[in-house]
Amino acid sequence: YLCYMKNIKLTLEYDGTKFKGWQVQAKGERTVQGELIAALQKICGEKVSLIGSGRTDSGVHAAGQVANFKTKSDKSCAELHKALNANIGKDVTVLKVEEVKADFHAQYSAKQKTYRYTILNRPHRSSIDNRYTLHFSHKLNLSAMRAAVKYFVGKKDFKSFQGTDPSRKNQDTVRIVKSLNIRKKGDLIEIEITANGFLYKMVRNIVGTLLEVGTGRLDRDAIPGILKSKNRTQAPATAKAHGLMLVEVKY
């Protein structure tokens, strides 16, 4: 007798402030994946392995993270949904629970991802948005930043914009950036980037570079040389984690 395994897809949002990122870490470290697995194992009464669309770093937020797991549980999606939200911290919310085809894989089936980085560009900080925006008091030249966008869009080797990560030593560093938009809304500047995939810290390293262009410390025409060097030390510093949000994953 073979028990039927269901493949369940979760869409969720979280405030990354109090998490050590998405991925399960050493014992005692609070992670989004770890919290969800603990809740699922309690609800389903079985060992569960949860796959995320990608690992968000410590402090990074998500409005549309996607994950999937397989279960023998006979609970309906509606029951799982209600039980999950009742068994996880208030800074994580499961938005959608749906049964998907057996071959759906949150990471490998993803076609593109969109991240948004938000900058509060004014002299004084914010007490309300300080967890979700980077406070940057130096005036930014938006037209210079927008003119630099063209160097990042398209199929490129982003090795110079990859954070060092020992677990991903011989990774292919070519990615296709489909769009990069810089929008201003009052004192807020949003940098939204969509690609077929991202390298470790790639978005934050691109934002760090655009900020240098915006302050005039880096000439935008230096970017092709930085890309060509395939050397992380050639690109400016990484922007802080808390301004970043995973907006959407498309399949």
Secondary structure as a PSIPRED ss2 file (coil, helix, strand):
# PSIPRED VFORMAT (PSIPRED V4.0)

   1 Y C   1.000  0.000  0.000
   2 L C   1.000  0.000  0.000
   3 C C   1.000  0.000  0.000
   4 Y C   1.000  0.000  0.000
   5 M C   1.000  0.000  0.000
   6 K E   0.000  0.000  1.000
   7 N E   0.000  0.000  1.000
   8 I E   0.000  0.000  1.000
   9 K E   0.000  0.000  1.000
  10 L E   0.000  0.000  1.000
  11 T E   0.000  0.000  1.000
  12 L E   0.000  0.000  1.000
  13 E E   0.000  0.000  1.000
  14 Y E   0.000  0.000  1.000
  15 D C   1.000  0.000  0.000
  16 G H   0.000  1.000  0.000
  17 T H   0.000  1.000  0.000
  18 K H   0.000  1.000  0.000
  19 F C   1.000  0.000  0.000
  20 K C   1.000  0.000  0.000
  21 G C   1.000  0.000  0.000
  22 W C   1.000  0.000  0.000
  23 Q C   1.000  0.000  0.000
  24 V C   1.000  0.000  0.000
  25 Q C   1.000  0.000  0.000
  26 A C   1.000  0.000  0.000
  27 K C   1.000  0.000  0.000
  28 G C   1.000  0.000  0.000
  29 E C   1.000  0.000  0.000
  30 R C   1.000  0.000  0.000
  31 T C   1.000  0.000  0.000
  32 V H   0.000  1.000  0.000
  33 Q H   0.000  1.000  0.000
  34 G H   0.000  1.000  0.000
  35 E H   0.000  1.000  0.000
  36 L H   0.000  1.000  0.000
  37 I H   0.000  1.000  0.000
  38 A H   0.000  1.000  0.000
  39 A H   0.000  1.000  0.000
  40 L H   0.000  1.000  0.000
  41 Q H   0.000  1.000  0.000
  42 K H   0.000  1.000  0.000
  43 I H   0.000  1.000  0.000
  44 C H   0.000  1.000  0.000
  45 G C   1.000  0.000  0.000
  46 E C   1.000  0.000  0.000
  47 K C   1.000  0.000  0.000
  48 V C   1.000  0.000  0.000
  49 S C   1.000  0.000  0.000
  50 L E   0.000  0.000  1.000
  51 I E   0.000  0.000  1.000
  52 G E   0.000  0.000  1.000
  53 S C   1.000  0.000  0.000
  54 G C   1.000  0.000  0.000
  55 R C   1.000  0.000  0.000
  56 T C   1.000  0.000  0.000
  57 D C   1.000  0.000  0.000
  58 S C   1.000  0.000  0.000
  59 G C   1.000  0.000  0.000
  60 V C   1.000  0.000  0.000
  61 H E   0.000  0.000  1.000
  62 A E   0.000  0.000  1.000
  63 A E   0.000  0.000  1.000
  64 G E   0.000  0.000  1.000
  65 Q E   0.000  0.000  1.000
  66 V E   0.000  0.000  1.000
  67 A E   0.000  0.000  1.000
  68 N E   0.000  0.000  1.000
  69 F E   0.000  0.000  1.000
  70 K E   0.000  0.000  1.000
  71 T E   0.000  0.000  1.000
  72 K C   1.000  0.000  0.000
  73 S C   1.000  0.000  0.000
  74 D C   1.000  0.000  0.000
  75 K C   1.000  0.000  0.000
  76 S C   1.000  0.000  0.000
  77 C H   0.000  1.000  0.000
  78 A H   0.000  1.000  0.000
  79 E H   0.000  1.000  0.000
  80 L H   0.000  1.000  0.000
  81 H H   0.000  1.000  0.000
  82 K H   0.000  1.000  0.000
  83 A H   0.000  1.000  0.000
  84 L H   0.000  1.000  0.000
  85 N H   0.000  1.000  0.000
  86 A H   0.000  1.000  0.000
  87 N C   1.000  0.000  0.000
  88 I C   1.000  0.000  0.000
  89 G C   1.000  0.000  0.000
  90 K C   1.000  0.000  0.000
  91 D C   1.000  0.000  0.000
  92 V E   0.000  0.000  1.000
  93 T E   0.000  0.000  1.000
  94 V E   0.000  0.000  1.000
  95 L E   0.000  0.000  1.000
  96 K E   0.000  0.000  1.000
  97 V E   0.000  0.000  1.000
  98 E E   0.000  0.000  1.000
  99 E E   0.000  0.000  1.000
 100 V E   0.000  0.000  1.000
 101 K C   1.000  0.000  0.000
 102 A C   1.000  0.000  0.000
 103 D C   1.000  0.000  0.000
 104 F C   1.000  0.000  0.000
 105 H C   1.000  0.000  0.000
 106 A C   1.000  0.000  0.000
 107 Q C   1.000  0.000  0.000
 108 Y C   1.000  0.000  0.000
 109 S C   1.000  0.000  0.000
 110 A C   1.000  0.000  0.000
 111 K C   1.000  0.000  0.000
 112 Q E   0.000  0.000  1.000
 113 K E   0.000  0.000  1.000
 114 T E   0.000  0.000  1.000
 115 Y E   0.000  0.000  1.000
 116 R E   0.000  0.000  1.000
 117 Y E   0.000  0.000  1.000
 118 T E   0.000  0.000  1.000
 119 I E   0.000  0.000  1.000
 120 L E   0.000  0.000  1.000
 121 N C   1.000  0.000  0.000
 122 R C   1.000  0.000  0.000
 123 P C   1.000  0.000  0.000
 124 H C   1.000  0.000  0.000
 125 R C   1.000  0.000  0.000
 126 S C   1.000  0.000  0.000
 127 S C   1.000  0.000  0.000
 128 I C   1.000  0.000  0.000
 129 D C   1.000  0.000  0.000
 130 N C   1.000  0.000  0.000
 131 R C   1.000  0.000  0.000
 132 Y C   1.000  0.000  0.000
 133 T C   1.000  0.000  0.000
 134 L E   0.000  0.000  1.000
 135 H E   0.000  0.000  1.000
 136 F C   1.000  0.000  0.000
 137 S C   1.000  0.000  0.000
 138 H C   1.000  0.000  0.000
 139 K C   1.000  0.000  0.000
 140 L C   1.000  0.000  0.000
 141 N C   1.000  0.000  0.000
 142 L H   0.000  1.000  0.000
 143 S H   0.000  1.000  0.000
 144 A H   0.000  1.000  0.000
 145 M H   0.000  1.000  0.000
 146 R H   0.000  1.000  0.000
 147 A H   0.000  1.000  0.000
 148 A H   0.000  1.000  0.000
 149 V H   0.000  1.000  0.000
 150 K H   0.000  1.000  0.000
 151 Y H   0.000  1.000  0.000
 152 F C   1.000  0.000  0.000
 153 V C   1.000  0.000  0.000
 154 G E   0.000  0.000  1.000
 155 K E   0.000  0.000  1.000
 156 K E   0.000  0.000  1.000
 157 D E   0.000  0.000  1.000
 158 F C   1.000  0.000  0.000
 159 K H   0.000  1.000  0.000
 160 S H   0.000  1.000  0.000
 161 F H   0.000  1.000  0.000
 162 Q C   1.000  0.000  0.000
 163 G C   1.000  0.000  0.000
 164 T C   1.000  0.000  0.000
 165 D C   1.000  0.000  0.000
 166 P H   0.000  1.000  0.000
 167 S H   0.000  1.000  0.000
 168 R H   0.000  1.000  0.000
 169 K C   1.000  0.000  0.000
 170 N C   1.000  0.000  0.000
 171 Q C   1.000  0.000  0.000
 172 D C   1.000  0.000  0.000
 173 T C   1.000  0.000  0.000
 174 V E   0.000  0.000  1.000
 175 R E   0.000  0.000  1.000
 176 I E   0.000  0.000  1.000
 177 V E   0.000  0.000  1.000
 178 K E   0.000  0.000  1.000
 179 S E   0.000  0.000  1.000
 180 L E   0.000  0.000  1.000
 181 N E   0.000  0.000  1.000
 182 I E   0.000  0.000  1.000
 183 R E   0.000  0.000  1.000
 184 K E   0.000  0.000  1.000
 185 K E   0.000  0.000  1.000
 186 G C   1.000  0.000  0.000
 187 D C   1.000  0.000  0.000
 188 L E   0.000  0.000  1.000
 189 I E   0.000  0.000  1.000
 190 E E   0.000  0.000  1.000
 191 I E   0.000  0.000  1.000
 192 E E   0.000  0.000  1.000
 193 I E   0.000  0.000  1.000
 194 T E   0.000  0.000  1.000
 195 A E   0.000  0.000  1.000
 196 N C   1.000  0.000  0.000
 197 G C   1.000  0.000  0.000
 198 F C   1.000  0.000  0.000
 199 L C   1.000  0.000  0.000
 200 Y C   1.000  0.000  0.000
 201 K C   1.000  0.000  0.000
 202 M H   0.000  1.000  0.000
 203 V H   0.000  1.000  0.000
 204 R H   0.000  1.000  0.000
 205 N H   0.000  1.000  0.000
 206 I H   0.000  1.000  0.000
 207 V H   0.000  1.000  0.000
 208 G H   0.000  1.000  0.000
 209 T H   0.000  1.000  0.000
 210 L H   0.000  1.000  0.000
 211 L H   0.000  1.000  0.000
 212 E H   0.000  1.000  0.000
 213 V H   0.000  1.000  0.000
 214 G H   0.000  1.000  0.000
 215 T H   0.000  1.000  0.000
 216 G C   1.000  0.000  0.000
 217 R C   1.000  0.000  0.000
 218 L C   1.000  0.000  0.000
 219 D C   1.000  0.000  0.000
 220 R H   0.000  1.000  0.000
 221 D H   0.000  1.000  0.000
 222 A H   0.000  1.000  0.000
 223 I H   0.000  1.000  0.000
 224 P H   0.000  1.000  0.000
 225 G H   0.000  1.000  0.000
 226 I H   0.000  1.000  0.000
 227 L H   0.000  1.000  0.000
 228 K H   0.000  1.000  0.000
 229 S H   0.000  1.000  0.000
 230 K C   1.000  0.000  0.000
 231 N C   1.000  0.000  0.000
 232 R H   0.000  1.000  0.000
 233 T H   0.000  1.000  0.000
 234 Q H   0.000  1.000  0.000
 235 A C   1.000  0.000  0.000
 236 P C   1.000  0.000  0.000
 237 A C   1.000  0.000  0.000
 238 T C   1.000  0.000  0.000
 239 A C   1.000  0.000  0.000
 240 K C   1.000  0.000  0.000
 241 A H   0.000  1.000  0.000
 242 H H   0.000  1.000  0.000
 243 G H   0.000  1.000  0.000
 244 L E   0.000  0.000  1.000
 245 M E   0.000  0.000  1.000
 246 L E   0.000  0.000  1.000
 247 V E   0.000  0.000  1.000
 248 E E   0.000  0.000  1.000
 249 V E   0.000  0.000  1.000
 250 K E   0.000  0.000  1.000
 251 Y C   1.000  0.000  0.000
